[in-house]
Amino acid sequence: MVHRTEPERFAEAVARQGYATDPQYAGKLKSIIRRHVSPLLTPVNP
């Protein structure tokens, strides 16, 4: 997977390649990523 460390770029690529029929798909998916996935990818300082 090309964008495995960049989930927002993955969302854009999925939409661009025509896998989504909703024109707002990338934006919606990026919103979900920011809210739920990004906090998990942010390193925590001990």
Secondary structure as UniProt FT lines:
FT   TURN            2..5
FT   HELIX           7..16
FT   TURN            17..18
FT   TURN            23..24
FT   HELIX           25..32
FT   HELIX           33..37
FT   HELIX           38..41
//
